[in-house]
């Protein structure tokens, strides 16, 4: 039986829900991430949570906190440049070690691909 308040239905302090959440906090206390090692450790906890078939509300809340810390760290130290159009395509080609010919399957024909390539970026 859960301890809820009559008006709000929210959990009251000291309830089973609080104990479950506090246990998660004690096992791996969330703190601002300041190194790659801390990022990796936090990511391991996140991975262990998301690999479960179903999360309790306490686990979901904890996962949200950890995810926020990872996002904050990555925005500070791993920000990605804003790429659009041809620059984005070039970056993806480099990232996945692809040639421009690997993009032909996206177009209806090789001729269509060549027309786009020449018109928009002759280097591609």
Secondary structure, DSSP 8 states (H G I E B T S, - for coil): ---B-TTT--B-TTSHHHHHHHHHHHHS------SHHHHHHHHHHHHHHHTSS---HHHHHHHHHHHHHHHHHHHHHS------HHHHHHHHHHHTT--GGGGGGGSSSHHHHHHHHHHH-TT-
